[in-house]
Every structure is written in C-alpha cells, then in structure tokens.
C-alpha cells in the first residue's frame, strides 16, 4: 500500500520516476549515488559555502549536549561505571547518581522523584504508557478499551495506536482538528465526557509545526470523566515550564496547572544525551510493565543506562536554570520570527504551516519552531541543497527512508499536497545566535531558487 501511494504522489506531481528525479538532484550536487540519497552523501567538489561552520536548525530532531551533560557522562564513564544494582560501595555510588538525576527530572516537570521511571527514550516511554494502561483496562473488560488521540501525533504514538487499533487491543478514535492542526477543545471535552475513554493521548506541542494543544482543557475533562491522560511532552520539556497537576494538591497552589497522568520525555531534546528518557506518572496510574524485572520499581526492567541518565539529570538542571529567564526565550522567538519573515519576503509564494496567515501569533506555537512551505520544490531535494550549503534542517517525512511521501501531519491538517511536499521545518535552540540566522537566510533562499530551477515540481 505504501509503495503504491508513493507512485501516485510522483505521478500527481509530474515527477517521471523517483529514481530519475533524485538522480537529477544528485547530479547537480555531484554526489556518489552508490552511497545512497540521504543516509550518506559525499560531494566530489565541495563548494566554498560548505566549508563554513554548519548552521544547525534541526533542534526538534536532537540537540547538542550541553557542557554539564558531557561532564556528567565523562564522570560516570571514568568513576561511576559500576552496576547500580550491586550492593557494594561502588555500585551504590552509581545508584546515588541515578537518584540525583531522578530528582532533577522530577523537578523539571513538577513531580516527585518516585513518579519518574527511566527508559531508553520517549518512544519507549510512550509504548509503556499506552500499552501499559490498555493492558490493565483490557483485563477489566470484555471489550476493547477506548483510546482517543489525534492524527497529528509523532509517529511513536501514531504508528503504535494504529497498530493497537488493527489488532483489536484498543478502539482507536481521533479527535477533531482545525486547519491549523489544533484540537477543537470544546468538541474534545464533549467527546471525553460522553465516551469516557480508558486513555487519551495528545502531544503537548507538535514536533513538526510547534503548534501547542489545549491540553489543560483536555486534562481537566479527563480528570472529571475518570479517564487517564497521557501527553507526549518531548518537544515541550526543557523549552517551557511545566505547571502540572499530578492529582496531589498541586491545583490548590496553581489554578492554571494542567492535569496530567502520564508524561513522556526524552533527554536529547533538551541538550542531554541519547539513550535516556522517562515516563512520569501520577499515583492513580496502574500500568502493566512491558519488560519484567526488579529495576525502576518493577516498571521497567534492565540495567539502567547510568551514563545517559546522569547526563539527563544535569541537562534537566541546566534547562531549569535557563527557563527562569523568560527574556531568553523571547529573544530566540524573535530570531525565529526574523527567519520566517525574511523567507516569506524573499521567496514568492512561501507560507507558514500551522498559523493564521494574517496573524502568525495564532495559534500559539513553541518559540523555536517554524514549518515553511516552499512552492515548486520537493523538500528532500531542498534539504540536500541546504546541507551542501552548511544549513541543517528537516522535513516531516523521514529522509532515511528515501520516501517522497509528504508529511502525514501536514496532510491531516488539510495542507495542499503539493505544498506539503515542499515543506521544511527549521527548529532553533537556546544556543542559536542572530548571526547564524542572518547567515542562513540567504543560503536558504539560494537553495530554494536552485531546486526550483533544476528540478521543479508542478501540480
């Protein structure tokens, strides 16, 4: 089915064949076709532009580890490399470092340390949260438990819930979206109240467009209906403060807090190291573990990744310190807006996905993210041209797959298929500078014009 869909997209966009189309791009870039399209490409005659320091604008994919995280990892490698389950002094010192990290991650999301279960990353956390809750619900009922989610979720949620629906583990239903990719809060509240699902899973902020969902209203509706609420907070945590009601009197001190029962996160999205994530749960959550064993209070078996976990703890502390200064976030948001406005002015027909074209502040988005549709180009080709110029960004479709399919997220938002094919995400970090943005703008414009010239696509 997927291959057939890809062929349809190619015909509709007047691309003779995927192979010929990509060959035209590779020929222009002087790439070694035997090395592959996106996974590895080596220029035979690198341009002068490519020799500059790379401008990294793909921070929603991963972030550069902060100095504190690197130092913590090095300490663990050299001094605390022992098994944290061992009873001897060295093992208990490694255990102590894990518990320090647990407290730091808990503090980052306004929880208690005991609520934090360490995993290998957000994907595993999501799987544990959704499958674990559904397994408990299924054991209590003769029918498939109801699961509410959206078509805009990260594939870790989207692919999982689709599979659960196909196999009959869950009755999967989708919440209504508007044209900007935001959930209709009123309809969502009504659906939760009427259907009383076992679990609702909604991203806090979208990884492709940065659009922020009305999770406060959704969380409150879940709490009133007795449903569990899971949020994939991978793109939120470390970028914006978490005011969360975990059901333990937090709402009494902060009436604006968000009721959440399960929250998934990943360290490498807030300048930690890959290989560590967490699932944070409220006391009312009961879930069936996926891996059996004694570690993590029996929720997740396997020897803990002490190096990555310790680095995540220090990265969490660094993120908290940075978030104490709202002006710092505002300054990066200004850079994002500067990038958007300049590209809209210099590339005819370009548009921003996920915002009102008359008011780019609506709906609310993450301060670091923009998703721009460039007419007449294929995003994969544009990304190759940008990479040759030292600008790193991404598109919704996974480049490593070699697929020419547009982003399912953008299509679910009702974005025109041609524009979805030419959409690129630029995501900044707290370390992005104005100089980098100003250097990137003409390089992006140049790359767009080049692709429009050598390999344009047409409706």
MIROGU-704017 format. One record per residue (C-alpha): residue in one letter; x, y, z. Coordinates in pm, 1 decimal. Layout:
> lumke; x; y; z
> A; X; Y; Z
...
This chain:
> lumke; x; y; z
> X; 0.0; 0.0; 0.0
> X; 279.0; 243.9; 84.6
> X; 468.5; 186.4; -239.6
> X; 150.1; 233.2; -437.6
> X; 77.0; 560.1; -259.0
> X; 427.9; 685.0; -332.9
> X; 387.9; 615.8; -702.6
> X; 60.9; 808.2; -701.5
> X; 226.1; 1110.3; -543.5
> X; 504.8; 1102.8; -802.8
> X; 259.6; 1097.1; -1093.8
> X; 46.2; 1374.0; -949.3
> X; 347.9; 1599.9; -900.8
> X; 475.2; 1537.2; -1255.1
> X; 783.1; 1351.0; -1135.1
> X; 857.4; 1084.5; -1401.8
> X; 1006.2; 838.6; -1155.2
> X; 1151.8; 870.1; -809.2
> X; 1487.1; 738.1; -937.3
> X; 1515.2; 987.1; -1223.9
> X; 1402.9; 1275.5; -1003.5
> X; 1658.5; 1209.2; -733.3
> X; 1930.2; 1145.1; -992.3
> X; 1877.9; 1495.6; -1125.9
> X; 1933.9; 1633.6; -778.5
> X; 2234.5; 1409.4; -714.7
> X; 2386.4; 1508.7; -1048.2
> X; 2362.0; 1875.8; -954.6
> X; 2520.0; 1811.6; -616.0
> X; 2794.2; 1586.4; -761.8
> X; 2706.2; 1309.2; -518.1
> X; 2811.4; 946.7; -509.8
> X; 2489.3; 761.4; -596.7
> X; 2632.0; 433.9; -467.7
> X; 2641.1; 583.8; -119.0
> X; 2267.1; 644.8; -111.6
> X; 2045.4; 950.0; -120.5
> X; 2008.9; 1076.9; 235.1
> X; 2181.1; 841.6; 469.8
> X; 2526.1; 923.9; 335.9
> X; 2638.2; 1153.0; 59.3
> X; 2984.7; 1286.5; -19.2
> X; 3046.3; 1575.6; -255.1
> X; 3326.9; 1527.1; -508.5
> X; 3378.6; 1902.1; -535.1
> X; 3258.4; 2075.6; -219.3
> X; 3153.3; 2434.1; -266.1
> X; 3320.7; 2715.4; -78.3
> X; 2995.8; 2775.2; 105.3
> X; 3001.0; 2424.7; 251.0
> X; 3333.9; 2497.2; 422.1
> X; 3174.2; 2742.2; 664.6
> X; 3075.2; 2638.0; 1015.1
> X; 2745.3; 2445.2; 980.2
> X; 2428.0; 2622.7; 1087.7
> X; 2221.0; 2370.8; 1279.6
> X; 1846.3; 2439.9; 1256.3
> X; 1718.2; 2090.5; 1333.1
> X; 1688.5; 2104.0; 1711.6
> X; 1347.5; 1935.5; 1721.6
> X; 1526.3; 1626.5; 1588.7
> X; 1800.3; 1641.2; 1850.3
> X; 2001.6; 1898.4; 2041.5
> X; 2371.5; 1938.1; 2106.0
> X; 2457.1; 1800.2; 2451.8
> X; 2526.9; 2081.8; 2695.7
> X; 2864.0; 2106.8; 2869.1
> X; 2712.1; 1994.5; 3200.0
> X; 2572.0; 1676.8; 3042.2
> X; 2903.0; 1593.0; 2875.1
> X; 3091.6; 1643.5; 3202.7
> X; 2846.1; 1421.5; 3389.8
> X; 2877.2; 1149.0; 3126.8
> X; 3255.7; 1159.4; 3141.9
> X; 3249.1; 1131.7; 3521.0
> X; 3019.9; 830.5; 3501.4
> X; 3243.0; 662.2; 3243.4
> X; 3559.8; 709.4; 3445.6
> X; 3439.8; 694.9; 3806.3
> X; 3085.0; 559.0; 3841.4
> X; 3064.9; 296.3; 3569.6
> X; 2953.8; 22.9; 3807.7
> X; 2621.1; -162.5; 3811.1
> X; 2376.2; 43.6; 4019.7
> X; 2203.6; -274.3; 4140.7
> X; 2519.1; -401.8; 4309.2
> X; 2523.5; -380.1; 4689.9
> X; 2890.1; -285.7; 4719.6
> X; 3003.9; 72.3; 4770.1
> X; 3089.7; 136.1; 4403.6
> X; 2751.2; 10.0; 4288.3
> X; 2571.9; 221.9; 4544.0
> X; 2763.0; 531.0; 4432.0
> X; 2632.0; 470.0; 4079.4
> X; 2283.8; 426.3; 4231.4
> X; 2321.9; 758.5; 4412.5
> X; 2394.7; 936.7; 4083.2
> X; 2081.9; 784.1; 3927.6
> X; 1867.7; 901.8; 4217.7
> X; 2012.3; 1252.5; 4193.3
> X; 1914.0; 1252.8; 3824.8
> X; 1567.0; 1125.4; 3914.2
> X; 1515.0; 1420.2; 4148.7
> X; 1632.6; 1663.3; 3880.5
> X; 1399.5; 1522.4; 3613.9
> X; 1111.3; 1520.4; 3862.3
> X; 1178.8; 1884.0; 3947.7
> X; 1180.2; 1974.7; 3577.9
> X; 819.8; 1852.4; 3542.4
> X; 693.4; 1943.1; 3889.6
> X; 670.4; 1584.1; 4013.0
> X; 808.7; 1371.5; 4294.8
> X; 1111.6; 1152.5; 4231.1
> X; 913.4; 832.0; 4286.0
> X; 690.7; 921.7; 3990.4
> X; 981.3; 905.4; 3743.7
> X; 1056.3; 582.2; 3557.0
> X; 1371.7; 590.7; 3347.1
> X; 1355.5; 442.9; 2994.6
> X; 1569.5; 446.4; 2681.5
> X; 1380.9; 745.4; 2539.9
> X; 1041.0; 893.6; 2465.1
> X; 941.2; 617.5; 2220.9
> X; 976.6; 351.5; 2488.4
> X; 803.9; 577.2; 2742.4
> X; 509.5; 621.1; 2505.4
> X; 485.0; 248.1; 2444.1
> X; 496.3; 173.6; 2817.0
> X; 234.0; 438.3; 2892.7
> X; -22.0; 344.5; 2627.4
> X; 22.8; -31.7; 2616.9
> X; 59.7; -48.7; 2994.1
> X; -264.2; 136.2; 3063.5
> X; -458.9; -50.0; 2794.7
> X; -341.7; -387.4; 2925.4
> X; -484.8; -307.2; 3268.3
> X; -808.1; -172.1; 3117.5
> X; -844.7; -473.8; 2889.0
> X; -814.0; -712.7; 3182.9
> X; -1112.4; -541.5; 3344.1
> X; -1342.4; -551.2; 3041.2
> X; -1471.0; -788.8; 2775.8
> X; -1446.6; -519.3; 2507.3
> X; -1153.0; -328.4; 2361.7
> X; -1078.8; -21.4; 2574.4
> X; -1139.5; 314.8; 2409.4
> X; -837.0; 524.5; 2310.3
> X; -867.3; 886.2; 2195.5
> X; -578.5; 1052.4; 2011.7
> X; -513.4; 1268.4; 1703.0
> X; -380.3; 1228.3; 1350.5
> X; -105.2; 1481.4; 1430.4
> X; 90.3; 1278.5; 1683.8
> X; 453.7; 1185.7; 1645.0
> X; 485.6; 850.6; 1471.4
> X; 582.6; 691.4; 1803.8
> X; 221.0; 748.8; 1908.5
> X; 56.0; 742.2; 1567.7
> X; 205.2; 412.4; 1448.8
> X; 156.3; 249.7; 1788.1
> X; -209.9; 344.3; 1822.4
> X; -284.0; 246.2; 1463.4
> X; -135.1; -97.0; 1530.4
> X; -330.4; -132.0; 1855.6
> X; -647.5; -47.4; 1666.2
> X; -577.1; -300.7; 1391.6
> X; -504.6; -582.8; 1633.9
> X; -813.2; -506.3; 1843.0
> X; -622.2; -411.7; 2157.3
> X; -790.0; -71.3; 2153.7
> X; -1087.1; 103.9; 1998.0
> X; -892.2; 394.9; 1847.6
> X; -1076.9; 715.3; 1767.7
> X; -947.8; 1053.6; 1652.9
> X; -1025.1; 1397.4; 1793.0
> X; -1135.1; 1679.2; 1559.6
> X; -871.8; 1924.6; 1433.3
> X; -890.4; 2270.6; 1282.8
> X; -698.0; 2384.8; 974.6
> X; -401.4; 2491.8; 1186.5
> X; -361.8; 2147.5; 1340.0
> X; -510.7; 2240.7; 1674.6
> X; -763.6; 2025.6; 1856.1
> X; -1112.9; 2168.1; 1887.7
> X; -1112.3; 2197.2; 2267.0
> X; -1489.9; 2216.2; 2304.0
> X; -1551.9; 1906.5; 2093.0
> X; -1269.0; 1721.1; 2269.6
> X; -1414.7; 1796.2; 2611.9
> X; -1756.2; 1680.1; 2496.9
> X; -1616.0; 1359.3; 2343.6
> X; -1422.4; 1273.8; 2660.3
> X; -1725.3; 1344.5; 2878.3
> X; -1956.1; 1130.5; 2665.0
> X; -1723.8; 842.7; 2575.9
> X; -1516.4; 817.8; 2897.7
> X; -1215.5; 657.2; 2725.4
> X; -959.9; 445.1; 2908.9
> X; -682.7; 677.7; 2792.6
> X; -639.5; 996.4; 2591.4
> X; -302.2; 1063.6; 2426.8
> X; -227.6; 1411.6; 2289.5
> X; 101.1; 1588.3; 2219.4
> X; 168.7; 1896.5; 2427.8
> X; 331.6; 2063.8; 2127.5
> X; 367.6; 1931.9; 1773.8
> X; 716.6; 1833.2; 1665.6
> X; 669.3; 1950.0; 1304.8
> X; 478.8; 2278.1; 1335.6
> X; 529.9; 2368.0; 1702.3
> X; 154.9; 2419.9; 1748.2
> X; 56.7; 2392.9; 2115.3
> X; -252.3; 2189.3; 2200.6
> X; -519.9; 2286.5; 2458.0
> X; -408.8; 2016.4; 2697.7
> X; -530.4; 2200.0; 3007.6
> X; -890.7; 2167.0; 2891.2
> X; -831.9; 1808.7; 2778.1
> X; -663.3; 1714.4; 3104.7
> X; -945.5; 1859.8; 3313.4
> X; -1205.6; 1677.7; 3106.0
> X; -1015.2; 1350.9; 3155.6
> X; -992.7; 1405.0; 3530.0
> X; -1368.2; 1467.2; 3551.5
> X; -1451.3; 1165.2; 3332.6
> X; -1218.9; 931.3; 3520.8
> X; -1003.7; 881.2; 3210.5
> X; -623.2; 874.1; 3214.2
> X; -445.1; 1147.4; 3019.1
> X; -108.9; 1086.2; 2852.7
> X; 84.2; 1365.5; 2685.2
> X; 388.7; 1327.0; 2467.7
> X; 580.2; 1624.4; 2607.9
> X; 901.7; 1552.6; 2419.4
> X; 907.3; 1890.9; 2246.5
> X; 780.1; 2087.2; 2548.0
> X; 1001.7; 1973.1; 2833.2
> X; 1311.0; 2188.6; 2866.6
> X; 1172.4; 2460.1; 2639.9
> X; 885.6; 2590.2; 2854.3
> X; 798.2; 2549.8; 3224.1
> X; 571.6; 2263.4; 3329.6
> X; 288.1; 2363.1; 3564.5
> X; 128.4; 2022.6; 3615.7
> X; -145.2; 1895.7; 3844.9
> X; -45.0; 1538.4; 3927.5
> X; -350.3; 1493.1; 4147.1
> X; -165.2; 1562.2; 4471.6
> X; -289.0; 1909.7; 4568.0
> X; -86.0; 2094.7; 4301.4
> X; -408.0; 2254.4; 4174.2
> X; -459.4; 2421.6; 4511.5
> X; -144.1; 2627.7; 4468.9
> X; -164.9; 2682.0; 4092.7
> X; -514.3; 2705.8; 3942.5
> X; -365.2; 2719.3; 3593.2
> X; -187.7; 2384.5; 3625.6
> X; -250.5; 2109.9; 3370.1
> X; -397.9; 1778.8; 3494.9
> X; -174.6; 1501.0; 3356.5
> X; -146.5; 1133.1; 3448.7
> X; 133.4; 1013.7; 3220.2
> X; 405.3; 1226.9; 3059.8
> X; 677.2; 1101.3; 2825.3
> X; 1003.7; 1282.4; 2754.5
> X; 1348.9; 1230.6; 2605.2
> X; 1680.3; 1372.0; 2727.7
> X; 1835.9; 1451.1; 2391.9
> X; 1560.9; 1703.1; 2314.8
> X; 1680.2; 1934.3; 2594.0
> X; 2057.8; 1906.0; 2549.5
> X; 2100.7; 1572.1; 2720.5
> X; 2249.1; 1256.8; 2569.5
> X; 2069.4; 999.2; 2356.2
> X; 1972.4; 675.6; 2527.1
> X; 1775.7; 810.9; 2822.9
> X; 1415.2; 918.3; 2864.3
> X; 1146.0; 899.1; 3125.4
> X; 781.7; 822.6; 3186.5
> X; 635.4; 1031.0; 3467.8
> X; 310.2; 902.5; 3617.4
> X; 55.6; 1016.3; 3872.3
> X; -31.0; 799.3; 4172.3
> X; -363.6; 693.1; 4022.5
> X; -197.9; 526.0; 3723.8
> X; -180.9; 148.1; 3712.9
> X; 4.7; 0.8; 3418.3
> X; 138.4; -336.6; 3313.9
> X; 516.1; -331.3; 3255.1
> X; 647.3; -432.5; 2915.8
> X; 979.9; -565.0; 3049.4
> X; 975.6; -775.6; 3363.6
> X; 1237.8; -733.6; 3632.6
> X; 1323.7; -553.3; 3953.3
> X; 1463.6; -224.5; 3823.3
> X; 1267.0; 101.4; 3830.8
> X; 1027.1; -31.0; 4096.4
> X; 934.5; -314.1; 3862.7
> X; 801.2; -79.3; 3594.3
> X; 1092.8; -116.3; 3353.6
> X; 1348.1; -395.8; 3374.2
> X; 1709.2; -383.6; 3261.4
> X; 2029.4; -234.2; 3399.9
> X; 1994.2; 141.4; 3398.1
> X; 2194.5; 343.8; 3144.1
> X; 2383.0; 528.4; 3417.7
> X; 2587.2; 748.0; 3183.9
> X; 2289.6; 882.3; 2987.4
> X; 2068.3; 910.3; 3297.1
> X; 2324.9; 1112.4; 3492.3
> X; 2370.8; 1339.0; 3189.7
> X; 1991.9; 1381.6; 3166.7
> X; 1980.8; 1495.6; 3527.7
> X; 2239.2; 1766.3; 3473.6
> X; 2070.8; 1869.4; 3147.7
> X; 1741.8; 1899.8; 3337.8
> X; 1908.4; 2127.1; 3594.1
> X; 2059.1; 2340.5; 3316.2
> X; 1721.3; 2365.9; 3140.5
> X; 1553.1; 2478.8; 3462.1
> X; 1811.8; 2749.7; 3515.8
> X; 1769.0; 2873.2; 3158.6
> X; 1388.0; 2877.6; 3179.5
> X; 1399.6; 3107.7; 3480.5
> X; 1471.9; 3390.9; 3237.1
> X; 1165.8; 3447.8; 3015.2
> X; 1357.4; 3714.0; 2822.0
> X; 1594.0; 3446.3; 2695.3
> X; 1304.4; 3257.8; 2535.3
> X; 1167.2; 3580.2; 2393.0
> X; 1498.1; 3653.9; 2223.6
> X; 1503.2; 3315.7; 2045.9
> X; 1139.9; 3364.8; 1943.5
> X; 1243.9; 3693.3; 1784.6
> X; 1508.9; 3508.1; 1585.1
> X; 1250.9; 3251.2; 1471.7
> X; 1018.0; 3532.1; 1362.0
> X; 1305.8; 3704.9; 1182.7
> X; 1381.7; 3385.3; 991.8
> X; 1015.9; 3338.3; 897.3
> X; 955.0; 3693.5; 787.4
> X; 1271.7; 3713.2; 579.4
> X; 1194.8; 3391.0; 393.9
> X; 834.4; 3493.2; 328.4
> X; 957.0; 3822.0; 184.1
> X; 1231.4; 3672.1; -31.4
> X; 1065.6; 3352.6; -158.7
> X; 747.6; 3426.5; -358.3
> X; 457.5; 3204.0; -256.9
> X; 618.0; 3071.4; 61.9
> X; 382.5; 3021.1; 356.9
> X; 395.0; 2905.8; 718.1
> X; 217.3; 2584.6; 810.2
> X; 12.1; 2587.4; 1128.9
> X; -59.0; 2959.9; 1165.5
> X; -317.6; 3213.4; 1061.9
> X; -165.6; 3385.9; 754.8
> X; -299.2; 3719.0; 884.4
> X; -171.2; 3669.5; 1238.7
> X; 132.9; 3448.2; 1285.5
> X; 86.1; 3452.4; 1662.8
> X; -230.1; 3240.7; 1626.3
> X; -244.4; 2965.1; 1729.3
> X; 27.7; 2955.3; 1993.4
> X; 346.7; 2774.7; 1893.8
> X; 676.0; 2676.7; 2050.4
> X; 916.3; 2968.6; 2040.9
> X; 1177.7; 2774.3; 1843.1
> X; 980.8; 2608.7; 1560.2
> X; 866.9; 2707.7; 1214.0
> X; 742.5; 2490.2; 928.3
> X; 756.3; 2665.3; 591.2
> X; 605.7; 2551.3; 261.4
> X; 812.3; 2645.7; -44.2
> X; 623.2; 2624.7; -375.3
> X; 760.8; 2424.8; -665.5
> X; 1016.3; 2221.4; -471.5
> X; 1049.8; 1875.7; -320.8
> X; 1160.0; 1900.6; 42.6
> X; 1407.8; 1615.0; 12.0
> X; 1587.3; 1788.8; -273.6
> X; 1586.7; 2117.5; -84.9
> X; 1735.1; 1954.2; 224.3
> X; 2021.9; 1816.7; 14.9
> X; 2088.9; 2160.0; -131.3
> X; 2076.2; 2317.1; 215.3
> X; 2313.7; 2057.2; 352.1
> X; 2564.9; 2133.6; 76.9
> X; 2549.0; 2495.3; 188.1
> X; 2602.2; 2407.1; 553.8
> X; 2242.5; 2458.4; 671.0
> X; 2084.5; 2161.6; 850.0
> X; 1705.2; 2130.8; 869.1
> X; 1446.0; 1857.1; 817.2
> X; 1113.6; 1767.5; 662.0
> X; 818.5; 1575.3; 801.3
> X; 890.0; 1259.1; 600.9
> X; 1190.5; 1058.4; 719.5
> X; 1480.6; 1127.8; 485.8
> X; 1643.1; 795.9; 567.0
> X; 1350.9; 609.6; 410.0
> X; 1405.3; 771.6; 71.0
> X; 1031.5; 832.3; 54.4
> X; 878.1; 1112.4; -147.8
> X; 557.9; 1095.3; 52.3
> X; 455.5; 1423.9; 218.1
> X; 422.4; 1454.8; 594.9
> X; 112.0; 1275.7; 730.9
> X; 86.9; 1554.8; 989.1
> X; 61.8; 1827.3; 724.8
> X; -185.7; 1626.0; 519.2
> X; -401.2; 1571.6; 829.6
> X; -406.4; 1948.8; 872.4
> X; -552.2; 1983.8; 523.6
> X; -235.7; 2132.4; 372.5
> X; -235.5; 2108.5; -7.6
> X; -38.5; 1801.0; -112.9
> X; 194.3; 1998.5; -337.9
> X; 280.8; 2241.0; -58.3
> X; 320.0; 1955.2; 189.2
> X; 578.6; 1803.7; -45.9
> X; 778.2; 2126.9; -30.8
> X; 758.2; 2192.6; 343.4
> X; 1068.3; 2217.3; 560.3
> X; 1096.7; 2250.8; 938.1
> X; 1350.7; 2485.3; 1093.0
> X; 1394.4; 2449.8; 1468.9
> X; 1620.3; 2668.5; 1681.0
> X; 1770.9; 2606.7; 2023.8
> X; 1857.5; 2824.1; 2320.8
> X; 2209.1; 2846.7; 2173.9
> X; 2107.8; 2971.2; 1826.2
> X; 2250.5; 3315.7; 1750.3
> X; 2133.5; 3604.9; 1537.0
> X; 2448.3; 3570.3; 1329.5
> X; 2355.2; 3212.0; 1243.7
> X; 2002.6; 3310.2; 1144.3
> X; 2124.7; 3601.2; 932.2
> X; 2376.9; 3375.1; 759.2
> X; 2117.7; 3104.2; 698.8
> X; 1854.5; 3325.0; 533.6
> X; 2035.4; 3395.3; 201.1
> X; 2159.6; 3036.1; 184.9
> X; 1803.6; 2903.6; 218.9
> X; 1674.2; 3144.8; -45.3
> X; 1955.4; 3043.9; -279.1
> X; 1884.6; 2672.7; -225.4
> X; 1511.2; 2714.6; -292.5
> X; 1577.0; 2900.1; -617.4
> X; 1828.9; 2637.0; -724.2
> X; 1584.8; 2348.3; -673.3
> X; 1307.6; 2541.4; -847.2
> X; 1544.8; 2581.2; -1140.7
> X; 1688.9; 2230.6; -1177.5
> X; 1405.6; 2007.8; -1058.9
> X; 1076.7; 2192.6; -1013.0
> X; 759.2; 2005.8; -927.5
> X; 419.8; 2103.9; -1061.8
> X; 63.0; 2022.7; -950.8
